[in-house]
Amino acid sequence: MIKKNKVRAGMPVEVDIEKKFYGRKHIKRKGEKPSFSMQCSFDADSDFVVLFGCSGSGKTTALRCIAGLEKPDAGTIKINDTLCFDGRKKINLPPQKRKIGYMFQENALFPHMNVRQNIEFGLKGMHPAEKLERVSAMLDLVGIEKFEFAYPEELSGGQKQKVALARALAPDPEILLLDEPFSSLDTVVRLKLRKELRVIQKRLGIPVVFITHDPVEAFTMADRIAIFDNGRVQQLGSPEDVFYHPKTRYVAELVGFSNLFDDAVVEGHGEECTFLWSLGTEITAPYIRRMAGDKVSWGIKPENVEIIDSGNIHASREEDRKNLFDGVIRNVINKGSSRVMSMKLKDSGAFLNVEVTNHIFDSLKIGKGDECMVRVRTSDMIVF
């Protein structure tokens, strides 16, 4: 029988740590500057938290510090209100006392042990009858009962990862840490395991911290996302908040804002908007708390740029005539279900990417070298 974990009130995970790496052996020499410096601060107050960012951004180091496999130089780590690490108080609980389950990028199964033996490996000090019951429950949980006596070499990649997951869950951890567990699997298997993992997590009621550098995986699985870059958390929030309201240029690029402009200057404010001077014209943007004269950046996704009929623009309402740009299409890329046009703007010479469905593109009857007009809607813009 599988019981739901009872997570205490408060944050399942609270992390505020610093760690520096030096040279090949990570040992500091006199006067040497660190090769990598991490100053990581985030908390996980939801069921499924994803650490997302490019390779080398510090995600795995943070996860290993939570697990106790790496020791931070300073800071604190709490798991369900238990202080696992405190640099000032000299507290550093070993991994086995942190009540965590850890699933590595590679499944790391023991080749000389069958599935049942691999899952049973972490169940130290448990009565044989209890071990038997627990392993059987894990086999049932991840759906590999018929493979209990098979050896790793007889399993597919997805089946091996299920065994690794069952082994991580067998000791009944308070939190599950997953380091890119599906990265080596093909797309179909990954999609299937993503869904199954969420079902298992909901069934157990266990908090999960999950690492990935796959944006689709990150934004479809997470309740909360921490965006990592260069050892720091750039943004922490819900997938919707991060996807639609990135706070930095780095985060904006990660979530698809390929149209980013850093030349904007604040001219003033309206009731619910801010007026910018950018790309050689005035732009009405979402309201931002900045003073007139401040330099800011703004962006918009290619799919949110609207191609309009220039012949009918003068008949439009006054508010629909704002944020208009004339330009020439310099390139067209076929993405399968849509086309992306690179448009050179007349007033500034800057390039703006525009993405439309194939149906709309065909109906417009435009192509490379043609002039067109586009509108950037205020509601679809970001400013930072």
C-alpha positions in Angstrom: 0.0 0.0 0.0 1.3 3.4 -0.9 0.6 6.3 1.4 0.7 10.0 0.5 3.6 12.0 2.0 2.5 14.5 4.6 4.3 17.7 3.7 4.6 20.1 6.6 3.2 23.6 6.4 5.6 26.1 4.8 8.1 25.7 2.0 9.2 22.1 1.1 12.5 23.5 -0.1 14.3 26.8 0.8 17.7 27.4 -0.8 20.0 30.4 -0.4 23.6 29.4 -1.1 26.9 30.4 -2.5 29.6 28.2 -4.1 32.7 28.9 -6.1 34.7 26.6 -8.3 38.4 27.0 -9.1 40.4 25.3 -11.9 40.2 21.6 -12.6 40.2 20.4 -9.1 38.0 23.2 -7.8 40.7 24.2 -5.3 41.5 27.9 -4.9 45.1 29.0 -5.5 46.4 32.3 -4.1 45.1 35.2 -6.2 43.1 32.9 -8.5 39.6 34.0 -9.6 36.8 31.5 -9.6 36.0 29.7 -12.9 32.4 29.6 -11.9 30.5 31.4 -9.1 27.0 30.4 -8.0 24.8 32.6 -5.9 21.5 30.8 -5.9 18.4 31.7 -4.0 15.0 30.2 -4.5 12.2 28.4 -2.7 9.8 25.7 -3.8 6.3 26.1 -2.3 4.5 24.1 -4.9 4.2 20.5 -6.0 6.4 20.5 -9.1 9.3 22.9 -9.4 11.5 23.0 -12.6 15.0 24.4 -12.7 15.4 25.6 -16.2 18.3 27.0 -18.1 21.1 26.3 -20.6 23.8 23.7 -19.9 26.4 25.1 -17.4 24.0 27.6 -15.8 24.2 26.0 -12.3 21.1 23.8 -12.2 22.8 20.5 -11.3 25.1 22.1 -8.8 22.1 23.6 -7.0 20.4 20.2 -7.0 23.5 18.4 -5.7 23.8 20.9 -2.9 20.2 20.3 -1.9 20.9 16.5 -1.9 24.1 16.9 0.1 26.3 15.6 -2.7 28.0 19.0 -2.9 28.8 21.4 0.0 28.1 25.1 -0.5 30.6 27.7 0.6 28.0 29.6 2.5 24.2 30.0 3.0 21.4 27.7 4.1 19.3 24.8 2.8 16.0 23.7 4.4 13.9 20.7 3.5 10.4 20.7 5.1 11.7 23.1 7.8 14.6 20.8 8.6 17.9 22.8 8.4 20.1 20.6 6.2 22.9 23.1 5.7 23.9 26.3 7.4 27.3 27.7 6.7 27.5 29.9 9.8 26.2 27.2 12.2 28.5 24.5 10.6 25.5 22.3 9.9 25.8 19.9 6.9 23.6 16.8 7.1 24.8 13.9 5.0 22.6 12.8 2.1 21.1 9.8 3.9 19.7 12.1 6.7 18.0 14.5 4.3 15.1 12.2 3.4 15.5 12.9 -0.3 15.1 10.7 -3.4 17.6 11.5 -6.2 17.3 10.4 -9.8 20.3 11.1 -11.9 20.5 12.0 -15.6 21.9 8.5 -16.3 19.8 5.8 -14.5 22.9 4.3 -12.9 21.3 0.9 -12.4 23.5 -2.0 -11.1 23.9 -4.3 -14.1 24.4 -7.4 -12.0 21.1 -6.9 -10.1 17.6 -7.5 -11.5 14.9 -4.9 -11.3 13.6 -6.0 -7.9 17.1 -6.0 -6.4 17.9 -2.6 -7.8 14.8 -1.1 -6.2 15.4 -2.9 -2.9 19.0 -1.6 -2.7 18.2 1.6 -0.9 15.9 0.0 1.7 18.4 -0.4 4.5 17.3 -1.6 8.0 13.9 -2.8 6.8 12.4 -6.1 7.7 12.5 -8.6 4.7 8.7 -8.8 4.6 8.4 -5.0 4.6 11.0 -4.8 1.8 9.1 -7.3 -0.3 5.8 -5.3 0.1 7.5 -1.9 -0.5 9.3 -3.1 -3.7 6.0 -4.7 -5.0 4.3 -1.4 -4.4 6.9 0.5 -6.3 6.8 -1.9 -9.2 3.0 -1.4 -9.4 3.4 2.4 -9.0 5.6 2.8 -12.1 4.0 0.0 -14.1 6.8 -2.5 -14.5 5.5 -5.5 -12.5 6.2 -7.9 -15.3 9.9 -6.9 -15.4 10.7 -7.5 -11.8 13.2 -10.3 -12.5 14.7 -8.7 -15.7 18.2 -7.3 -15.8 19.0 -3.7 -17.0 20.4 -5.0 -20.3 17.1 -6.5 -21.1 15.2 -3.3 -20.6 14.4 -0.3 -22.9 15.6 3.2 -22.0 12.2 4.2 -20.7 11.9 1.0 -18.6 15.3 1.7 -17.1 14.2 5.2 -16.1 11.1 3.7 -14.5 13.3 1.4 -12.4 15.5 4.3 -11.4 12.4 6.3 -10.4 11.0 3.4 -8.4 14.4 3.1 -6.6 14.4 6.8 -5.7 10.9 6.6 -4.3 11.3 3.3 -2.5 12.7 4.8 0.8 9.6 7.1 1.0 11.5 10.4 0.6 10.0 13.8 1.6 11.2 15.3 -1.6 12.2 14.0 -5.0 15.1 15.5 -7.0 15.4 14.7 -10.7 18.4 15.7 -12.9 17.3 15.7 -16.5 15.9 12.1 -16.2 14.5 12.0 -19.8 17.3 13.7 -21.7 18.6 10.5 -23.3 15.2 9.2 -24.4 13.4 9.7 -27.7 10.5 12.1 -28.1 7.7 9.6 -27.9 9.0 8.0 -24.7 9.7 11.3 -23.1 6.2 12.5 -23.7 4.8 9.3 -22.1 7.1 9.5 -19.1 6.3 13.2 -18.5 2.6 12.4 -18.1 3.3 9.3 -15.9 5.6 11.2 -13.6 3.0 13.9 -13.0 0.4 11.2 -12.2 2.8 9.5 -9.8 3.7 12.8 -8.2 0.1 13.7 -7.6 -0.7 10.3 -6.3 2.1 10.4 -3.7 1.7 14.1 -2.9 5.5 14.5 -2.9 7.2 17.7 -3.9 9.5 17.4 -6.9 12.5 19.5 -8.1 13.1 18.7 -11.7 16.0 19.9 -13.9 15.7 20.3 -17.7 17.1 22.5 -20.5 14.1 21.6 -22.7 11.7 24.6 -22.8 8.7 22.4 -23.8 9.4 20.0 -20.9 9.9 22.9 -18.5 6.7 24.8 -19.3 4.4 21.8 -19.7 5.4 20.1 -16.4 6.1 22.9 -13.9 3.9 24.4 -11.3 6.7 26.8 -10.7 9.9 27.6 -12.7 13.3 28.9 -11.6 15.2 30.3 -14.6 19.0 29.8 -14.1 21.8 31.7 -15.8 25.4 31.9 -14.8 24.8 30.5 -11.4 21.9 32.8 -10.5 18.2 32.6 -10.6 17.0 35.2 -13.1 13.3 34.7 -12.5 11.0 32.6 -10.3 7.3 32.2 -10.9 4.5 30.3 -12.6 5.0 29.1 -16.2 2.5 31.6 -17.4 4.1 34.5 -15.5 7.6 33.6 -16.8 6.4 32.9 -20.4 4.3 36.1 -20.8 6.1 38.5 -18.5 9.9 37.8 -18.6 11.8 40.3 -16.4 15.2 40.2 -18.2 16.5 40.0 -21.7 18.0 36.5 -21.0 14.6 35.2 -19.9 12.8 36.9 -22.8 15.1 35.2 -25.3 14.6 31.8 -23.6 10.8 32.0 -24.0 10.7 33.1 -27.6 10.9 36.9 -27.7 13.2 37.0 -30.7 12.2 40.7 -31.4 14.1 42.6 -28.7 15.2 46.2 -28.9 17.5 48.0 -26.5 17.3 51.6 -28.0 14.0 52.7 -26.3 13.8 55.9 -24.2 10.8 56.7 -21.9 9.0 59.8 -23.1 6.1 59.9 -20.6 3.0 58.0 -19.4 -0.7 57.7 -20.2 -3.4 56.3 -17.9 -2.4 52.7 -18.4 0.5 52.9 -20.8 4.1 54.3 -21.3 5.2 56.2 -24.3 8.6 55.1 -25.7 10.8 56.5 -28.5 12.2 53.6 -30.3 13.1 52.5 -33.9 12.7 56.1 -35.0 9.1 56.5 -33.9 6.9 56.8 -30.8 5.5 53.5 -29.4 2.7 53.0 -27.0 3.9 50.3 -24.6 2.5 48.7 -21.4 2.9 50.8 -18.3 6.3 50.6 -16.6 7.5 52.5 -13.5 10.3 54.5 -15.1 11.1 58.2 -15.3 11.1 60.2 -18.5 14.5 59.9 -20.2 15.2 56.5 -18.8 16.6 53.9 -21.2 14.6 50.6 -21.4 14.3 47.5 -23.6 11.1 46.1 -25.1 10.2 43.1 -27.1 7.4 41.1 -28.8 7.1 37.6 -30.1 7.0 37.1 -33.9 3.6 35.4 -33.8 2.2 38.5 -32.0 3.2 41.0 -34.8 0.2 41.7 -37.0 0.4 42.2 -40.7 -2.3 44.7 -41.8 -3.8 46.0 -45.0 -2.2 49.4 -45.5 -5.0 50.4 -47.8 -7.6 50.2 -45.0 -5.5 51.7 -42.2 -6.9 55.2 -42.5 -10.4 53.9 -42.1 -9.4 52.3 -38.8 -10.1 53.7 -35.3 -7.5 56.2 -34.0 -6.2 53.7 -31.4 -5.6 51.1 -34.2 -3.2 53.5 -36.0 -0.6 53.3 -33.3 2.6 51.3 -33.3 2.6 50.9 -37.1 5.8 50.0 -39.0 6.5 50.0 -42.8 9.2 47.7 -44.1 10.5 45.4 -46.7 10.5 41.6 -46.4 14.2 40.4 -46.7 13.8 36.7 -46.0 11.1 34.0 -45.5 11.6 30.8 -43.6 9.1 27.9 -43.8 8.7 26.3 -40.3 6.2 23.7 -41.6 2.9 25.0 -40.2 3.9 28.7 -40.4 6.2 31.1 -42.1 8.6 33.5 -40.4 9.4 36.7 -42.3 12.4 38.9 -41.6 11.3 42.5 -42.2 13.7 45.5 -42.5 12.0 48.6 -41.1 12.1 51.7 -43.2 12.6 54.3 -40.4 15.3 52.6 -38.4 16.8 49.9 -40.6 16.2 47.4 -37.7 14.9 43.9 -38.4 11.5 42.6 -37.1 10.5 39.0 -37.3 6.9 38.2 -38.2 5.3 34.8 -37.9 2.0 33.8 -39.6 0.3 30.6 -40.4 0.7 29.2 -43.9 -2.9 29.9 -44.6 -2.6 33.6 -43.8 0.8 33.8 -45.6 -0.7 32.3 -48.8 -3.7 34.7 -48.6 -1.5 37.8 -48.3 0.3 36.9 -51.5 3.6 38.5 -50.3 7.2 37.3 -50.4 10.8 38.3 -50.3 11.3 41.9 -51.6 7.7 43.0 -51.0 6.8 46.0 -48.9 4.3 45.6 -46.1 2.9 47.2 -42.9 2.7 45.6 -39.5 1.3 46.6 -36.1 2.8 45.9 -32.7 -0.1 45.6 -30.2 0.6 47.2 -26.8 -1.0 44.3 -25.0 1.5 41.8 -26.5 4.6 43.8 -25.7 7.0 43.4 -22.8 9.1 46.3 -21.4 12.0 46.0 -18.9 
